[in-house]
Amino acid sequence: MLNTLEELINLIRDRKKSFNEVSYTKKLLDDKKLSVAKVKEEISELIEAVENKSNTVHEAADVFYHLVVYLEANNINIEDVMAELEKRKK
């Protein structure tokens, strides 16, 4: 299960390094305004889906994807986020 998240992170990082990549992910990485707009949009859609009890898993996946892209676009490493969460367990 967590392998999927790790693979997604690696894919996003590969796209970030690529200069010739033509993909939605690369577009989000290169356009920070678009990336933040998508995070806000997807969170809003998730909240609506939860309230309507429909399509929640799909919308949650969209939030995860767009959030990880946004973090990478802003040089925030998921490993640092995980380390912060680990500290909070205590």
PyMOL Python script that loads the backbone (N, CA, C, O; Angstrom):
from pymol import cmd

cmd.read_pdbstr("""\
ATOM      1  N   MET A   1       0.821  -1.191   0.000  1.00  0.00           N
ATOM      2  CA  MET A   1       0.000   0.000   0.000  1.00  0.00           C
ATOM      3  C   MET A   1       0.866   1.256   0.000  1.00  0.00           C
ATOM      4  O   MET A   1       0.687   2.133  -0.846  1.00  0.00           O
ATOM      5  N   LEU A   2       1.794   1.348   0.933  1.00  0.00           N
ATOM      6  CA  LEU A   2       2.662   2.526   0.976  1.00  0.00           C
ATOM      7  C   LEU A   2       3.632   2.552  -0.198  1.00  0.00           C
ATOM      8  O   LEU A   2       4.193   3.602  -0.513  1.00  0.00           O
ATOM      9  N   ASN A   3       3.836   1.406  -0.848  1.00  0.00           N
ATOM     10  CA  ASN A   3       4.660   1.374  -2.052  1.00  0.00           C
ATOM     11  C   ASN A   3       4.073   2.266  -3.131  1.00  0.00           C
ATOM     12  O   ASN A   3       4.812   2.919  -3.867  1.00  0.00           O
ATOM     13  N   THR A   4       2.770   2.300  -3.229  1.00  0.00           N
ATOM     14  CA  THR A   4       2.109   3.132  -4.227  1.00  0.00           C
ATOM     15  C   THR A   4       2.418   4.604  -3.995  1.00  0.00           C
ATOM     16  O   THR A   4       2.681   5.345  -4.943  1.00  0.00           O
ATOM     17  N   LEU A   5       2.387   5.023  -2.747  1.00  0.00           N
ATOM     18  CA  LEU A   5       2.707   6.409  -2.419  1.00  0.00           C
ATOM     19  C   LEU A   5       4.174   6.705  -2.730  1.00  0.00           C
ATOM     20  O   LEU A   5       4.498   7.760  -3.275  1.00  0.00           O
ATOM     21  N   GLU A   6       5.047   5.779  -2.382  1.00  0.00           N
ATOM     22  CA  GLU A   6       6.472   5.960  -2.678  1.00  0.00           C
ATOM     23  C   GLU A   6       6.716   6.034  -4.185  1.00  0.00           C
ATOM     24  O   GLU A   6       7.512   6.854  -4.643  1.00  0.00           O
ATOM     25  N   GLU A   7       6.047   5.195  -4.948  1.00  0.00           N
ATOM     26  CA  GLU A   7       6.176   5.229  -6.404  1.00  0.00           C
ATOM     27  C   GLU A   7       5.672   6.554  -6.961  1.00  0.00           C
ATOM     28  O   GLU A   7       6.269   7.109  -7.883  1.00  0.00           O
ATOM     29  N   LEU A   8       4.585   7.059  -6.409  1.00  0.00           N
ATOM     30  CA  LEU A   8       4.051   8.351  -6.847  1.00  0.00           C
ATOM     31  C   LEU A   8       5.061   9.465  -6.575  1.00  0.00           C
ATOM     32  O   LEU A   8       5.308  10.307  -7.439  1.00  0.00           O
ATOM     33  N   ILE A   9       5.635   9.471  -5.395  1.00  0.00           N
ATOM     34  CA  ILE A   9       6.633  10.482  -5.029  1.00  0.00           C
ATOM     35  C   ILE A   9       7.822  10.408  -5.982  1.00  0.00           C
ATOM     36  O   ILE A   9       8.296  11.438  -6.460  1.00  0.00           O
ATOM     37  N   ASN A  10       8.303   9.205  -6.259  1.00  0.00           N
ATOM     38  CA  ASN A  10       9.431   9.040  -7.174  1.00  0.00           C
ATOM     39  C   ASN A  10       9.091   9.510  -8.582  1.00  0.00           C
ATOM     40  O   ASN A  10       9.919  10.136  -9.243  1.00  0.00           O
ATOM     41  N   LEU A  11       7.889   9.217  -9.042  1.00  0.00           N
ATOM     42  CA  LEU A  11       7.450   9.665 -10.360  1.00  0.00           C
ATOM     43  C   LEU A  11       7.417  11.192 -10.424  1.00  0.00           C
ATOM     44  O   LEU A  11       7.890  11.787 -11.392  1.00  0.00           O
ATOM     45  N   ILE A  12       6.862  11.814  -9.401  1.00  0.00           N
ATOM     46  CA  ILE A  12       6.787  13.274  -9.356  1.00  0.00           C
ATOM     47  C   ILE A  12       8.189  13.875  -9.355  1.00  0.00           C
ATOM     48  O   ILE A  12       8.443  14.858 -10.052  1.00  0.00           O
ATOM     49  N   ARG A  13       9.095  13.295  -8.583  1.00  0.00           N
ATOM     50  CA  ARG A  13      10.478  13.789  -8.541  1.00  0.00           C
ATOM     51  C   ARG A  13      11.180  13.613  -9.885  1.00  0.00           C
ATOM     52  O   ARG A  13      11.965  14.469 -10.292  1.00  0.00           O
ATOM     53  N   ASP A  14      10.902  12.519 -10.565  1.00  0.00           N
ATOM     54  CA  ASP A  14      11.470  12.320 -11.903  1.00  0.00           C
ATOM     55  C   ASP A  14      10.955  13.383 -12.872  1.00  0.00           C
ATOM     56  O   ASP A  14      11.717  13.942 -13.660  1.00  0.00           O
ATOM     57  N   ARG A  15       9.671  13.648 -12.804  1.00  0.00           N
ATOM     58  CA  ARG A  15       9.088  14.672 -13.683  1.00  0.00           C
ATOM     59  C   ARG A  15       9.652  16.053 -13.364  1.00  0.00           C
ATOM     60  O   ARG A  15       9.849  16.875 -14.258  1.00  0.00           O
ATOM     61  N   LYS A  16       9.906  16.294 -12.101  1.00  0.00           N
ATOM     62  CA  LYS A  16      10.462  17.589 -11.676  1.00  0.00           C
ATOM     63  C   LYS A  16      11.842  17.819 -12.289  1.00  0.00           C
ATOM     64  O   LYS A  16      12.171  18.942 -12.672  1.00  0.00           O
ATOM     65  N   LYS A  17      12.645  16.767 -12.383  1.00  0.00           N
ATOM     66  CA  LYS A  17      14.001  16.870 -12.927  1.00  0.00           C
ATOM     67  C   LYS A  17      14.028  16.954 -14.450  1.00  0.00           C
ATOM     68  O   LYS A  17      15.008  17.416 -15.034  1.00  0.00           O
ATOM     69  N   SER A  18      12.957  16.510 -15.086  1.00  0.00           N
ATOM     70  CA  SER A  18      12.914  16.425 -16.539  1.00  0.00           C
ATOM     71  C   SER A  18      12.727  17.805 -17.166  1.00  0.00           C
ATOM     72  O   SER A  18      11.957  18.631 -16.678  1.00  0.00           O
ATOM     73  N   PHE A  19      13.450  18.029 -18.253  1.00  0.00           N
ATOM     74  CA  PHE A  19      13.313  19.295 -18.971  1.00  0.00           C
ATOM     75  C   PHE A  19      12.388  19.170 -20.168  1.00  0.00           C
ATOM     76  O   PHE A  19      11.797  20.163 -20.593  1.00  0.00           O
ATOM     77  N   ASN A  20      12.250  17.987 -20.715  1.00  0.00           N
ATOM     78  CA  ASN A  20      11.460  17.784 -21.920  1.00  0.00           C
ATOM     79  C   ASN A  20      10.122  17.120 -21.658  1.00  0.00           C
ATOM     80  O   ASN A  20       9.370  16.841 -22.592  1.00  0.00           O
ATOM     81  N   GLU A  21       9.824  16.867 -20.411  1.00  0.00           N
ATOM     82  CA  GLU A  21       8.594  16.161 -20.048  1.00  0.00           C
ATOM     83  C   GLU A  21       7.376  17.012 -20.377  1.00  0.00           C
ATOM     84  O   GLU A  21       7.311  18.189 -20.022  1.00  0.00           O
ATOM     85  N   VAL A  22       6.423  16.408 -21.052  1.00  0.00           N
ATOM     86  CA  VAL A  22       5.141  17.058 -21.315  1.00  0.00           C
ATOM     87  C   VAL A  22       4.091  16.218 -20.604  1.00  0.00           C
ATOM     88  O   VAL A  22       3.644  15.192 -21.115  1.00  0.00           O
ATOM     89  N   SER A  23       3.707  16.669 -19.419  1.00  0.00           N
ATOM     90  CA  SER A  23       2.720  15.926 -18.647  1.00  0.00           C
ATOM     91  C   SER A  23       1.983  16.885 -17.731  1.00  0.00           C
ATOM     92  O   SER A  23       2.436  18.001 -17.478  1.00  0.00           O
ATOM     93  N   TYR A  24       0.857  16.438 -17.246  1.00  0.00           N
ATOM     94  CA  TYR A  24       0.073  17.238 -16.300  1.00  0.00           C
ATOM     95  C   TYR A  24       0.885  17.492 -15.032  1.00  0.00           C
ATOM     96  O   TYR A  24       0.867  18.597 -14.491  1.00  0.00           O
ATOM     97  N   THR A  25       1.586  16.485 -14.568  1.00  0.00           N
ATOM     98  CA  THR A  25       2.399  16.636 -13.361  1.00  0.00           C
ATOM     99  C   THR A  25       3.464  17.706 -13.560  1.00  0.00           C
ATOM    100  O   THR A  25       3.642  18.567 -12.698  1.00  0.00           O
ATOM    101  N   LYS A  26       4.171  17.665 -14.680  1.00  0.00           N
ATOM    102  CA  LYS A  26       5.207  18.655 -14.963  1.00  0.00           C
ATOM    103  C   LYS A  26       4.602  20.057 -15.046  1.00  0.00           C
ATOM    104  O   LYS A  26       5.202  21.024 -14.578  1.00  0.00           O
ATOM    105  N   LYS A  27       3.426  20.162 -15.637  1.00  0.00           N
ATOM    106  CA  LYS A  27       2.747  21.457 -15.726  1.00  0.00           C
ATOM    107  C   LYS A  27       2.463  22.015 -14.328  1.00  0.00           C
ATOM    108  O   LYS A  27       2.676  23.200 -14.071  1.00  0.00           O
ATOM    109  N   LEU A  28       1.981  21.153 -13.429  1.00  0.00           N
ATOM    110  CA  LEU A  28       1.718  21.579 -12.053  1.00  0.00           C
ATOM    111  C   LEU A  28       3.007  21.966 -11.328  1.00  0.00           C
ATOM    112  O   LEU A  28       3.031  22.942 -10.578  1.00  0.00           O
ATOM    113  N   LEU A  29       4.060  21.215 -11.547  1.00  0.00           N
ATOM    114  CA  LEU A  29       5.339  21.505 -10.904  1.00  0.00           C
ATOM    115  C   LEU A  29       5.904  22.849 -11.356  1.00  0.00           C
ATOM    116  O   LEU A  29       6.523  23.568 -10.572  1.00  0.00           O
ATOM    117  N   ASP A  30       5.687  23.174 -12.611  1.00  0.00           N
ATOM    118  CA  ASP A  30       6.240  24.405 -13.176  1.00  0.00           C
ATOM    119  C   ASP A  30       5.369  25.629 -12.941  1.00  0.00           C
ATOM    120  O   ASP A  30       5.847  26.759 -13.036  1.00  0.00           O
ATOM    121  N   ASP A  31       4.097  25.414 -12.635  1.00  0.00           N
ATOM    122  CA  ASP A  31       3.160  26.535 -12.449  1.00  0.00           C
ATOM    123  C   ASP A  31       2.602  26.478 -11.027  1.00  0.00           C
ATOM    124  O   ASP A  31       1.593  25.821 -10.770  1.00  0.00           O
ATOM    125  N   LYS A  32       3.266  27.170 -10.116  1.00  0.00           N
ATOM    126  CA  LYS A  32       2.890  27.081  -8.701  1.00  0.00           C
ATOM    127  C   LYS A  32       1.500  27.647  -8.428  1.00  0.00           C
ATOM    128  O   LYS A  32       0.813  27.178  -7.520  1.00  0.00           O
ATOM    129  N   LYS A  33       1.079  28.639  -9.192  1.00  0.00           N
ATOM    130  CA  LYS A  33      -0.278  29.175  -9.011  1.00  0.00           C
ATOM    131  C   LYS A  33      -1.316  28.121  -9.377  1.00  0.00           C
ATOM    132  O   LYS A  33      -2.320  27.958  -8.684  1.00  0.00           O
ATOM    133  N   LEU A  34      -1.068  27.420 -10.457  1.00  0.00           N
ATOM    134  CA  LEU A  34      -1.978  26.344 -10.858  1.00  0.00           C
ATOM    135  C   LEU A  34      -1.976  25.240  -9.802  1.00  0.00           C
ATOM    136  O   LEU A  34      -3.030  24.708  -9.451  1.00  0.00           O
ATOM    137  N   SER A  35      -0.803  24.902  -9.305  1.00  0.00           N
ATOM    138  CA  SER A  35      -0.693  23.840  -8.312  1.00  0.00           C
ATOM    139  C   SER A  35      -1.474  24.171  -7.047  1.00  0.00           C
ATOM    140  O   SER A  35      -2.220  23.329  -6.546  1.00  0.00           O
ATOM    141  N   VAL A  36      -1.315  25.374  -6.528  1.00  0.00           N
ATOM    142  CA  VAL A  36      -2.049  25.740  -5.309  1.00  0.00           C
ATOM    143  C   VAL A  36      -3.551  25.805  -5.580  1.00  0.00           C
ATOM    144  O   VAL A  36      -4.353  25.428  -4.725  1.00  0.00           O
ATOM    145  N   ALA A  37      -3.929  26.274  -6.750  1.00  0.00           N
ATOM    146  CA  ALA A  37      -5.357  26.318  -7.103  1.00  0.00           C
ATOM    147  C   ALA A  37      -5.948  24.910  -7.140  1.00  0.00           C
ATOM    148  O   ALA A  37      -7.074  24.693  -6.692  1.00  0.00           O
ATOM    149  N   LYS A  38      -5.184  23.953  -7.674  1.00  0.00           N
ATOM    150  CA  LYS A  38      -5.667  22.578  -7.741  1.00  0.00           C
ATOM    151  C   LYS A  38      -5.779  21.951  -6.355  1.00  0.00           C
ATOM    152  O   LYS A  38      -6.723  21.205  -6.093  1.00  0.00           O
ATOM    153  N   VAL A  39      -4.825  22.243  -5.460  1.00  0.00           N
ATOM    154  CA  VAL A  39      -4.920  21.714  -4.095  1.00  0.00           C
ATOM    155  C   VAL A  39      -6.195  22.230  -3.447  1.00  0.00           C
ATOM    156  O   VAL A  39      -6.948  21.460  -2.851  1.00  0.00           O
ATOM    157  N   LYS A  40      -6.437  23.517  -3.561  1.00  0.00           N
ATOM    158  CA  LYS A  40      -7.647  24.106  -2.974  1.00  0.00           C
ATOM    159  C   LYS A  40      -8.911  23.505  -3.588  1.00  0.00           C
ATOM    160  O   LYS A  40      -9.866  23.187  -2.880  1.00  0.00           O
ATOM    161  N   GLU A  41      -8.903  23.357  -4.894  1.00  0.00           N
ATOM    162  CA  GLU A  41     -10.065  22.791  -5.585  1.00  0.00           C
ATOM    163  C   GLU A  41     -10.326  21.357  -5.147  1.00  0.00           C
ATOM    164  O   GLU A  41     -11.466  20.983  -4.872  1.00  0.00           O
ATOM    165  N   GLU A  42      -9.277  20.564  -5.084  1.00  0.00           N
ATOM    166  CA  GLU A  42      -9.442  19.152  -4.741  1.00  0.00           C
ATOM    167  C   GLU A  42      -9.866  18.964  -3.285  1.00  0.00           C
ATOM    168  O   GLU A  42     -10.655  18.068  -2.985  1.00  0.00           O
ATOM    169  N   ILE A  43      -9.358  19.789  -2.387  1.00  0.00           N
ATOM    170  CA  ILE A  43      -9.799  19.708  -0.990  1.00  0.00           C
ATOM    171  C   ILE A  43     -11.271  20.065  -0.887  1.00  0.00           C
ATOM    172  O   ILE A  43     -12.023  19.418  -0.159  1.00  0.00           O
ATOM    173  N   SER A  44     -11.675  21.082  -1.607  1.00  0.00           N
ATOM    174  CA  SER A  44     -13.083  21.475  -1.625  1.00  0.00           C
ATOM    175  C   SER A  44     -13.961  20.337  -2.160  1.00  0.00           C
ATOM    176  O   SER A  44     -15.026  20.051  -1.614  1.00  0.00           O
ATOM    177  N   GLU A  45     -13.498  19.697  -3.232  1.00  0.00           N
ATOM    178  CA  GLU A  45     -14.250  18.581  -3.805  1.00  0.00           C
ATOM    179  C   GLU A  45     -14.323  17.401  -2.837  1.00  0.00           C
ATOM    180  O   GLU A  45     -15.343  16.714  -2.774  1.00  0.00           O
ATOM    181  N   LEU A  46     -13.250  17.163  -2.083  1.00  0.00           N
ATOM    182  CA  LEU A  46     -13.268  16.083  -1.094  1.00  0.00           C
ATOM    183  C   LEU A  46     -14.275  16.384   0.009  1.00  0.00           C
ATOM    184  O   LEU A  46     -15.040  15.507   0.410  1.00  0.00           O
ATOM    185  N   ILE A  47     -14.279  17.606   0.492  1.00  0.00           N
ATOM    186  CA  ILE A  47     -15.235  17.982   1.541  1.00  0.00           C
ATOM    187  C   ILE A  47     -16.667  17.787   1.043  1.00  0.00           C
ATOM    188  O   ILE A  47     -17.517  17.260   1.762  1.00  0.00           O
ATOM    189  N   GLU A  48     -16.922  18.209  -0.178  1.00  0.00           N
ATOM    190  CA  GLU A  48     -18.261  18.037  -0.762  1.00  0.00           C
ATOM    191  C   GLU A  48     -18.604  16.552  -0.907  1.00  0.00           C
ATOM    192  O   GLU A  48     -19.731  16.143  -0.630  1.00  0.00           O
ATOM    193  N   ALA A  49     -17.640  15.759  -1.336  1.00  0.00           N
ATOM    194  CA  ALA A  49     -17.880  14.326  -1.502  1.00  0.00           C
ATOM    195  C   ALA A  49     -18.183  13.660  -0.165  1.00  0.00           C
ATOM    196  O   ALA A  49     -19.064  12.804  -0.085  1.00  0.00           O
ATOM    197  N   VAL A  50     -17.467  14.042   0.879  1.00  0.00           N
ATOM    198  CA  VAL A  50     -17.713  13.481   2.210  1.00  0.00           C
ATOM    199  C   VAL A  50     -19.103  13.873   2.687  1.00  0.00           C
ATOM    200  O   VAL A  50     -19.843  13.043   3.215  1.00  0.00           O
ATOM    201  N   GLU A  51     -19.451  15.131   2.498  1.00  0.00           N
ATOM    202  CA  GLU A  51     -20.778  15.595   2.923  1.00  0.00           C
ATOM    203  C   GLU A  51     -21.890  14.885   2.169  1.00  0.00           C
ATOM    204  O   GLU A  51     -22.952  14.615   2.730  1.00  0.00           O
ATOM    205  N   ASN A  52     -21.645  14.581   0.886  1.00  0.00           N
ATOM    206  CA  ASN A  52     -22.654  13.904   0.063  1.00  0.00           C
ATOM    207  C   ASN A  52     -22.520  12.383   0.101  1.00  0.00           C
ATOM    208  O   ASN A  52     -23.311  11.664  -0.509  1.00  0.00           O
ATOM    209  N   LYS A  53     -21.512  11.905   0.824  1.00  0.00           N
ATOM    210  CA  LYS A  53     -21.253  10.466   0.934  1.00  0.00           C
ATOM    211  C   LYS A  53     -21.151   9.790  -0.432  1.00  0.00           C
ATOM    212  O   LYS A  53     -21.736   8.734  -0.669  1.00  0.00           O
ATOM    213  N   SER A  54     -20.386  10.434  -1.328  1.00  0.00           N
ATOM    214  CA  SER A  54     -20.194   9.852  -2.653  1.00  0.00           C
ATOM    215  C   SER A  54     -18.812  10.213  -3.197  1.00  0.00           C
ATOM    216  O   SER A  54     -18.327  11.329  -3.006  1.00  0.00           O
ATOM    217  N   ASN A  55     -18.200   9.267  -3.864  1.00  0.00           N
ATOM    218  CA  ASN A  55     -16.948   9.506  -4.576  1.00  0.00           C
ATOM    219  C   ASN A  55     -15.795   9.924  -3.654  1.00  0.00           C
ATOM    220  O   ASN A  55     -14.853  10.577  -4.102  1.00  0.00           O
ATOM    221  N   THR A  56     -15.862   9.560  -2.395  1.00  0.00           N
ATOM    222  CA  THR A  56     -14.878  10.035  -1.425  1.00  0.00           C
ATOM    223  C   THR A  56     -13.465   9.504  -1.690  1.00  0.00           C
ATOM    224  O   THR A  56     -12.492  10.247  -1.564  1.00  0.00           O
ATOM    225  N   VAL A  57     -13.350   8.241  -2.052  1.00  0.00           N
ATOM    226  CA  VAL A  57     -12.027   7.654  -2.282  1.00  0.00           C
ATOM    227  C   VAL A  57     -11.351   8.319  -3.477  1.00  0.00           C
ATOM    228  O   VAL A  57     -10.164   8.642  -3.420  1.00  0.00           O
ATOM    229  N   HIS A  58     -12.089   8.522  -4.541  1.00  0.00           N
ATOM    230  CA  HIS A  58     -11.552   9.190  -5.735  1.00  0.00           C
ATOM    231  C   HIS A  58     -11.063  10.597  -5.390  1.00  0.00           C
ATOM    232  O   HIS A  58      -9.961  10.988  -5.775  1.00  0.00           O
ATOM    233  N   GLU A  59     -11.873  11.339  -4.676  1.00  0.00           N
ATOM    234  CA  GLU A  59     -11.512  12.710  -4.323  1.00  0.00           C
ATOM    235  C   GLU A  59     -10.346  12.751  -3.343  1.00  0.00           C
ATOM    236  O   GLU A  59      -9.501  13.642  -3.427  1.00  0.00           O
ATOM    237  N   ALA A  60     -10.290  11.800  -2.417  1.00  0.00           N
ATOM    238  CA  ALA A  60      -9.163  11.737  -1.482  1.00  0.00           C
ATOM    239  C   ALA A  60      -7.867  11.441  -2.238  1.00  0.00           C
ATOM    240  O   ALA A  60      -6.824  12.014  -1.924  1.00  0.00           O
ATOM    241  N   ALA A  61      -7.925  10.565  -3.216  1.00  0.00           N
ATOM    242  CA  ALA A  61      -6.746  10.270  -4.034  1.00  0.00           C
ATOM    243  C   ALA A  61      -6.282  11.516  -4.780  1.00  0.00           C
ATOM    244  O   ALA A  61      -5.083  11.773  -4.881  1.00  0.00           O
ATOM    245  N   ASP A  62      -7.233  12.287  -5.303  1.00  0.00           N
ATOM    246  CA  ASP A  62      -6.883  13.540  -5.983  1.00  0.00           C
ATOM    247  C   ASP A  62      -6.185  14.506  -5.032  1.00  0.00           C
ATOM    248  O   ASP A  62      -5.225  15.173  -5.418  1.00  0.00           O
ATOM    249  N   VAL A  63      -6.659  14.584  -3.796  1.00  0.00           N
ATOM    250  CA  VAL A  63      -6.033  15.469  -2.800  1.00  0.00           C
ATOM    251  C   VAL A  63      -4.603  15.012  -2.533  1.00  0.00           C
ATOM    252  O   VAL A  63      -3.687  15.834  -2.530  1.00  0.00           O
ATOM    253  N   PHE A  64      -4.397  13.715  -2.309  1.00  0.00           N
ATOM    254  CA  PHE A  64      -3.051  13.197  -2.064  1.00  0.00           C
ATOM    255  C   PHE A  64      -2.114  13.561  -3.212  1.00  0.00           C
ATOM    256  O   PHE A  64      -1.028  14.100  -2.995  1.00  0.00           O
ATOM    257  N   TYR A  65      -2.543  13.264  -4.423  1.00  0.00           N
ATOM    258  CA  TYR A  65      -1.713  13.536  -5.603  1.00  0.00           C
ATOM    259  C   TYR A  65      -1.348  15.017  -5.696  1.00  0.00           C
ATOM    260  O   TYR A  65      -0.172  15.366  -5.805  1.00  0.00           O
ATOM    261  N   HIS A  66      -2.353  15.878  -5.653  1.00  0.00           N
ATOM    262  CA  HIS A  66      -2.090  17.309  -5.816  1.00  0.00           C
ATOM    263  C   HIS A  66      -1.284  17.885  -4.658  1.00  0.00           C
ATOM    264  O   HIS A  66      -0.474  18.790  -4.859  1.00  0.00           O
ATOM    265  N   LEU A  67      -1.493  17.376  -3.457  1.00  0.00           N
ATOM    266  CA  LEU A  67      -0.718  17.845  -2.315  1.00  0.00           C
ATOM    267  C   LEU A  67       0.753  17.462  -2.450  1.00  0.00           C
ATOM    268  O   LEU A  67       1.633  18.283  -2.192  1.00  0.00           O
ATOM    269  N   VAL A  68       1.024  16.230  -2.850  1.00  0.00           N
ATOM    270  CA  VAL A  68       2.411  15.794  -3.013  1.00  0.00           C
ATOM    271  C   VAL A  68       3.089  16.597  -4.122  1.00  0.00           C
ATOM    272  O   VAL A  68       4.248  16.985  -3.976  1.00  0.00           O
ATOM    273  N   VAL A  69       2.394  16.849  -5.216  1.00  0.00           N
ATOM    274  CA  VAL A  69       2.958  17.672  -6.289  1.00  0.00           C
ATOM    275  C   VAL A  69       3.251  19.075  -5.766  1.00  0.00           C
ATOM    276  O   VAL A  69       4.318  19.625  -6.037  1.00  0.00           O
ATOM    277  N   TYR A  70       2.316  19.655  -5.023  1.00  0.00           N
ATOM    278  CA  TYR A  70       2.504  20.998  -4.465  1.00  0.00           C
ATOM    279  C   TYR A  70       3.710  21.045  -3.528  1.00  0.00           C
ATOM    280  O   TYR A  70       4.510  21.979  -3.590  1.00  0.00           O
ATOM    281  N   LEU A  71       3.841  20.045  -2.667  1.00  0.00           N
ATOM    282  CA  LEU A  71       4.985  19.988  -1.761  1.00  0.00           C
ATOM    283  C   LEU A  71       6.291  19.924  -2.547  1.00  0.00           C
ATOM    284  O   LEU A  71       7.228  20.668  -2.259  1.00  0.00           O
ATOM    285  N   GLU A  72       6.353  19.049  -3.525  1.00  0.00           N
ATOM    286  CA  GLU A  72       7.565  18.916  -4.338  1.00  0.00           C
ATOM    287  C   GLU A  72       7.862  20.197  -5.121  1.00  0.00           C
ATOM    288  O   GLU A  72       9.022  20.590  -5.249  1.00  0.00           O
ATOM    289  N   ALA A  73       6.838  20.836  -5.635  1.00  0.00           N
ATOM    290  CA  ALA A  73       7.032  22.079  -6.386  1.00  0.00           C
ATOM    291  C   ALA A  73       7.640  23.164  -5.509  1.00  0.00           C
ATOM    292  O   ALA A  73       8.321  24.064  -6.000  1.00  0.00           O
ATOM    293  N   ASN A  74       7.392  23.071  -4.221  1.00  0.00           N
ATOM    294  CA  ASN A  74       7.887  24.068  -3.267  1.00  0.00           C
ATOM    295  C   ASN A  74       9.045  23.545  -2.419  1.00  0.00           C
ATOM    296  O   ASN A  74       9.364  24.095  -1.365  1.00  0.00           O
ATOM    297  N   ASN A  75       9.663  22.471  -2.904  1.00  0.00           N
ATOM    298  CA  ASN A  75      10.848  21.888  -2.262  1.00  0.00           C
ATOM    299  C   ASN A  75      10.619  21.516  -0.801  1.00  0.00           C
ATOM    300  O   ASN A  75      11.493  21.689   0.048  1.00  0.00           O
ATOM    301  N   ILE A  76       9.438  21.008  -0.535  1.00  0.00           N
ATOM    302  CA  ILE A  76       9.112  20.476   0.792  1.00  0.00           C
ATOM    303  C   ILE A  76       9.135  18.954   0.659  1.00  0.00           C
ATOM    304  O   ILE A  76       8.277  18.371  -0.004  1.00  0.00           O
ATOM    305  N   ASN A  77      10.105  18.324   1.283  1.00  0.00           N
ATOM    306  CA  ASN A  77      10.278  16.880   1.149  1.00  0.00           C
ATOM    307  C   ASN A  77       9.273  16.136   2.014  1.00  0.00           C
ATOM    308  O   ASN A  77       9.075  16.464   3.184  1.00  0.00           O
ATOM    309  N   ILE A  78       8.650  15.142   1.427  1.00  0.00           N
ATOM    310  CA  ILE A  78       7.692  14.319   2.153  1.00  0.00           C
ATOM    311  C   ILE A  78       8.388  13.615   3.326  1.00  0.00           C
ATOM    312  O   ILE A  78       7.759  13.341   4.348  1.00  0.00           O
ATOM    313  N   GLU A  79       9.668  13.328   3.178  1.00  0.00           N
ATOM    314  CA  GLU A  79      10.417  12.698   4.273  1.00  0.00           C
ATOM    315  C   GLU A  79      10.456  13.616   5.498  1.00  0.00           C
ATOM    316  O   GLU A  79      10.380  13.144   6.633  1.00  0.00           O
ATOM    317  N   ASP A  80      10.573  14.921   5.266  1.00  0.00           N
ATOM    318  CA  ASP A  80      10.561  15.876   6.377  1.00  0.00           C
ATOM    319  C   ASP A  80       9.183  15.947   7.031  1.00  0.00           C
ATOM    320  O   ASP A  80       9.068  16.084   8.249  1.00  0.00           O
ATOM    321  N   VAL A  81       8.146  15.853   6.211  1.00  0.00           N
ATOM    322  CA  VAL A  81       6.780  15.843   6.741  1.00  0.00           C
ATOM    323  C   VAL A  81       6.574  14.588   7.584  1.00  0.00           C
ATOM    324  O   VAL A  81       5.999  14.652   8.671  1.00  0.00           O
ATOM    325  N   MET A  82       7.042  13.456   7.087  1.00  0.00           N
ATOM    326  CA  MET A  82       6.909  12.202   7.831  1.00  0.00           C
ATOM    327  C   MET A  82       7.691  12.266   9.142  1.00  0.00           C
ATOM    328  O   MET A  82       7.222  11.765  10.165  1.00  0.00           O
ATOM    329  N   ALA A  83       8.870  12.873   9.121  1.00  0.00           N
ATOM    330  CA  ALA A  83       9.670  13.014  10.347  1.00  0.00           C
ATOM    331  C   ALA A  83       8.931  13.883  11.365  1.00  0.00           C
ATOM    332  O   ALA A  83       8.966  13.606  12.564  1.00  0.00           O
ATOM    333  N   GLU A  84       8.275  14.917  10.891  1.00  0.00           N
ATOM    334  CA  GLU A  84       7.489  15.778  11.796  1.00  0.00           C
ATOM    335  C   GLU A  84       6.326  14.999  12.394  1.00  0.00           C
ATOM    336  O   GLU A  84       6.045  15.125  13.586  1.00  0.00           O
ATOM    337  N   LEU A  85       5.655  14.203  11.589  1.00  0.00           N
ATOM    338  CA  LEU A  85       4.563  13.390  12.116  1.00  0.00           C
ATOM    339  C   LEU A  85       5.075  12.366  13.122  1.00  0.00           C
ATOM    340  O   LEU A  85       4.417  12.088  14.125  1.00  0.00           O
ATOM    341  N   GLU A  86       6.250  11.808  12.851  1.00  0.00           N
ATOM    342  CA  GLU A  86       6.858  10.847  13.777  1.00  0.00           C
ATOM    343  C   GLU A  86       7.118  11.505  15.134  1.00  0.00           C
ATOM    344  O   GLU A  86       6.872  10.900  16.177  1.00  0.00           O
ATOM    345  N   LYS A  87       7.618  12.751  15.119  1.00  0.00           N
ATOM    346  CA  LYS A  87       7.867  13.482  16.370  1.00  0.00           C
ATOM    347  C   LYS A  87       6.577  13.690  17.150  1.00  0.00           C
ATOM    348  O   LYS A  87       6.595  13.676  18.381  1.00  0.00           O
ATOM    349  N   ARG A  88       5.481  13.877  16.470  1.00  0.00           N
ATOM    350  CA  ARG A  88       4.207  14.173  17.120  1.00  0.00           C
ATOM    351  C   ARG A  88       3.596  12.950  17.793  1.00  0.00           C
ATOM    352  O   ARG A  88       2.658  13.092  18.578  1.00  0.00           O
ATOM    353  N   LYS A  89       4.093  11.774  17.510  1.00  0.00           N
ATOM    354  CA  LYS A  89       3.573  10.557  18.139  1.00  0.00           C
ATOM    355  C   LYS A  89       3.911  10.490  19.613  1.00  0.00           C
ATOM    356  O   LYS A  89       3.255   9.773  20.369  1.00  0.00           O
ATOM    357  N   LYS A  90       4.916  11.220  20.024  1.00  0.00           N
ATOM    358  CA  LYS A  90       5.415  11.111  21.400  1.00  0.00           C
ATOM    359  C   LYS A  90       4.638  11.971  22.350  1.00  0.00           C
ATOM    360  O   LYS A  90       4.933  11.993  23.545  1.00  0.00           O
TER     361      LYS A  90
END
""", "prot")
cmd.dss("prot")
cmd.show_as("cartoon", "prot")
cmd.util.cbc("prot")
cmd.orient("prot")
